């Protein structure tokens, strides 16, 4: 377990009540002594101010917090200003992403089109000041032409200077290990940390998964469908599935686990306790 890292992802909220609940969740998960937290950035920077305030507020509480930063639809000047702000506020890590375009925004918007260009810009402006995370897609990015092209796009981010990667969540560990094999064949040697999505609500999970290209295996989908509105059974089954998957990953020496919390502490904490790593 040497160098094994643990991290949790949050999304910024727009109300004082939501922010208070988010920080309460953060405080519960801080008990697990994670290496860092991360905070998402809405399509086209739509949550920019909320992301900035959440990141700086969390980072000031003693555990490194990484902002997500997407480049699509943004100007280089805005990105540079944001990087300067983060550097001045002792931010150590950035999750560098292409990002999604807001509805109605032209695909040509912004000066940077791809995440590798964002990584290059950050390196040019700040050198090794930030640890740069990028995204990886074991089951292929939903907008990629094919798997080979998606791997080349990932390699461009690595070659531009990415330090490590976090995957889109998945429920089939074979897809992750096959992806690692393909990366090794291409000479990619940065840590690629599996992203973990706890299962607590089937309707929301199905919607998320359809939009991001994460496959829910048929046996999981059918079992969740069979539970209907029985949320207690869904949560119990989901915890068992995710615990077993994480056990398989840990036993095969993955570099860490990154949990997509959806701003909930208990599902992540329960899996972590089940793993016996706390």
C-alpha positions in Angstrom: 0.0 0.0 0.0 3.0 2.3 -0.2 2.2 5.4 -2.3 -1.5 4.4 -2.4 -3.6 7.5 -2.6 -7.2 8.3 -1.6 -9.2 11.2 -2.9 -12.8 12.5 -3.0 -14.6 14.6 -5.6 -17.3 17.2 -4.8 -19.4 19.6 -6.8 -19.9 23.2 -5.7 -23.4 24.3 -4.5 -25.2 27.5 -5.1 -26.8 28.1 -1.7 -25.5 28.8 1.7 -27.4 25.7 3.0 -25.9 23.5 0.3 -22.4 24.8 1.0 -22.8 24.1 4.8 -23.9 20.6 4.0 -21.0 20.2 1.6 -18.4 21.3 4.2 -20.0 18.9 6.7 -19.5 16.1 4.2 -15.9 17.2 3.7 -15.2 17.2 7.4 -16.6 13.6 7.7 -14.4 12.4 4.8 -11.4 14.2 6.2 -11.4 11.6 9.0 -10.1 9.1 6.4 -7.0 11.3 5.9 -7.3 11.5 2.1 -4.4 12.8 0.0 -6.7 15.5 -1.6 -10.2 16.6 -2.4 -11.3 17.9 -5.8 -14.1 20.2 -6.8 -15.8 20.1 -10.2 -16.2 23.0 -12.7 -19.4 23.4 -14.6 -19.7 23.3 -18.4 -18.0 26.3 -19.9 -17.1 27.5 -16.4 -20.7 27.9 -15.3 -19.8 27.2 -11.7 -16.6 29.3 -11.8 -17.1 31.5 -8.8 -18.6 28.7 -6.7 -15.8 26.4 -7.6 -13.2 29.0 -6.7 -14.7 29.8 -3.3 -15.3 26.1 -2.4 -11.7 25.1 -3.4 -10.0 27.9 -1.5 -12.3 27.4 1.5 -11.6 23.6 1.7 -7.9 24.0 1.0 -7.6 26.5 3.9 -8.9 23.7 6.3 -5.8 21.7 5.9 -6.3 19.0 3.3 -5.1 19.8 -0.2 -8.0 20.6 -2.6 -7.7 20.5 -6.3 -10.0 22.6 -8.6 -11.2 21.1 -11.9 -10.3 23.5 -14.7 -11.8 23.1 -18.1 -10.6 25.0 -21.2 -13.4 24.8 -23.7 -15.3 28.1 -24.1 -12.6 29.9 -22.0 -10.1 32.5 -23.1 -6.4 32.1 -22.3 -6.5 35.3 -20.3 -9.2 34.0 -18.0 -7.4 30.7 -17.5 -4.1 32.5 -16.7 -5.8 34.8 -14.2 -7.4 31.8 -12.5 -4.1 29.9 -12.4 -2.5 33.0 -10.8 -5.3 33.1 -8.2 -4.8 29.4 -7.4 -1.0 29.8 -7.1 -1.5 32.7 -4.7 -3.9 30.7 -2.6 -1.5 27.7 -2.1 -3.3 25.3 -4.4 -1.0 22.4 -5.2 -3.0 20.3 -7.7 -5.2 21.0 -10.7 -7.5 18.6 -12.6 -7.0 19.8 -16.2 -9.9 18.9 -18.5 -11.3 19.8 -21.9 -14.8 20.2 -20.4 -18.2 20.2 -21.9 -19.8 23.0 -23.8 -22.9 24.6 -22.3 -26.1 24.1 -24.3 -26.2 26.6 -27.2 -22.5 27.5 -27.2 -20.7 27.0 -30.5 -18.1 24.2 -30.7 -15.5 26.8 -31.8 -15.9 28.9 -28.6 -12.7 29.5 -26.6 -9.1 29.6 -27.6 -8.2 26.1 -26.4 -10.0 23.1 -27.8 -8.4 20.1 -26.0 -7.1 19.2 -22.6 -3.5 18.7 -23.9 -3.5 22.4 -24.9 -4.6 23.3 -21.4 -1.8 21.2 -19.8 0.7 22.8 -22.2 -0.5 26.3 -21.2 -0.3 25.5 -17.4 3.2 24.1 -17.9 4.3 27.2 -19.9 2.9 29.6 -17.3 3.8 27.8 -14.1 6.3 25.0 -14.9 6.0 22.3 -12.2 4.2 24.6 -9.7 1.0 22.4 -9.9 0.6 18.6 -9.9 -1.6 18.1 -13.0 -4.3 15.5 -13.1 -6.0 14.6 -16.4 -9.0 12.4 -17.3 -8.8 8.8 -18.6 -11.6 6.7 -20.2 -11.2 2.9 -19.8 -14.4 2.4 -21.8 -13.6 5.2 -24.3 -14.7 8.9 -24.2 -18.3 9.0 -25.5 -17.3 11.5 -28.2 -14.2 9.7 -29.4 -14.2 8.3 -32.9 -12.7 5.0 -31.8 -10.7 3.4 -29.0 -7.3 4.0 -30.7 -8.0 7.7 -31.3 -9.1 8.0 -27.7 -5.8 6.4 -26.5 -3.8 8.8 -28.7 -5.7 11.8 -27.2 -4.8 10.5 -23.7 -1.2 10.1 -24.7 -1.1 13.7 -25.9 -2.1 14.9 -22.4 0.6 12.8 -20.9 3.2 14.0 -23.3 2.1 17.6 -22.6 3.1 17.1 -19.0 0.3 15.4 -17.0 1.6 14.0 -13.8 -1.2 11.4 -13.2 -4.8 10.6 -14.3 -8.2 9.8 -12.9 -10.5 7.5 -14.8 -14.1 7.9 -15.5 -16.0 5.6 -13.2 -16.6 2.0 -14.4 -18.1 -1.2 -13.0 -16.1 -3.7 -15.0 -12.5 -4.0 -13.7 -11.4 -5.8 -16.8 -12.0 -2.6 -18.8 -9.6 -0.7 -16.5 -6.9 -3.3 -16.6 -7.2 -3.7 -20.4 -6.8 0.1 -20.6 -3.7 0.0 -18.5 -2.2 -2.7 -20.8 -2.9 -0.5 -23.8 -1.3 2.5 -22.1 1.8 0.5 -21.2 2.1 -0.6 -24.8 2.2 3.1 -25.8 4.9 3.9 -23.3 2.5 5.7 -20.9 3.8 5.3 -17.3 2.0 7.9 -15.2 -0.3 6.6 -12.3 -3.8 6.0 -13.6 -6.2 6.0 -10.6 -9.6 4.3 -11.0 -12.6 6.5 -10.4 -15.2 4.9 -8.2 -19.0 5.8 -8.2 -21.0 4.5 -5.2 -24.4 3.1 -6.1 -27.2 4.8 -4.2 -29.8 5.8 -6.7 -30.5 3.7 -9.9 -32.4 6.4 -11.8 -29.6 9.0 -11.4 -26.9 6.4 -12.0 -28.4 5.3 -15.3 -28.8 8.9 -16.5 -25.2 9.7 -15.6 -23.9 6.6 -17.1 -25.7 7.0 -20.4 -24.4 10.5 -20.8 -20.7 9.8 -19.9 -20.4 6.4 -21.6 -19.9 4.3 -18.4 -21.4 0.9 -18.9 -23.6 -0.6 -16.2 -23.2 -4.4 -16.6 -26.5 -6.1 -17.4 -26.5 -8.1 -14.2 -26.1 -5.0 -12.1 -28.7 -3.1 -14.1 -31.3 -5.9 -13.9 -30.8 -6.3 -10.1 -31.2 -2.6 -9.5 -34.3 -2.4 -11.7 -35.8 -5.3 -9.7 -35.5 -3.3 -6.5 -37.7 -0.6 -7.9 -38.3 2.1 -5.3 -36.7 0.0 -2.5 -33.9 2.5 -1.8 -32.6 0.5 1.2 -32.0 -2.6 -0.9 -30.4 -0.5 -3.7 -27.9 1.0 -1.3 -27.1 -2.3 0.4 -26.6 -4.0 -3.0 -24.6 -1.1 -4.3 -22.3 -1.1 -1.3 -21.6 -4.8 -1.8 -20.9 -4.4 -5.6 -18.6 -1.4 -5.1 -16.8 -3.0 -2.2 -16.0 -6.1 -4.2 -14.9 -4.1 -7.1 -12.6 -2.0 -5.0 -11.2 -5.2 -3.3 -10.3 -6.5 -6.8 -8.6 -3.3 -7.7 -6.6 -3.0 -4.4 -5.5 -6.6 -4.6 -4.1 -5.8 -8.1 -2.0 -2.9 -6.7 -3.8 0.1 -8.2 -2.2 3.4 -7.4 -5.2 4.6 -5.4 -8.9 5.2 -5.4 -10.8 8.4 -6.4 -14.4 8.5 -5.2 -17.1 10.5 -6.9 -19.0 11.4 -3.8 -22.0 13.3 -5.2 -21.5 15.3 -2.0 -22.4 12.3 0.2 -20.0 11.0 2.8 -21.6 7.7 4.1 -21.5 5.6 0.9 -17.8 6.3 0.4 -17.0 5.8 4.0 -18.8 2.5 4.2 -16.9 1.1 1.3 -13.6 2.3 2.7 -14.4 0.7 6.0 -15.4 -2.6 4.3 -12.0 -2.6 2.6 -10.3 -2.6 6.0 -8.0 0.2 5.0 -9.1 2.8 7.5 
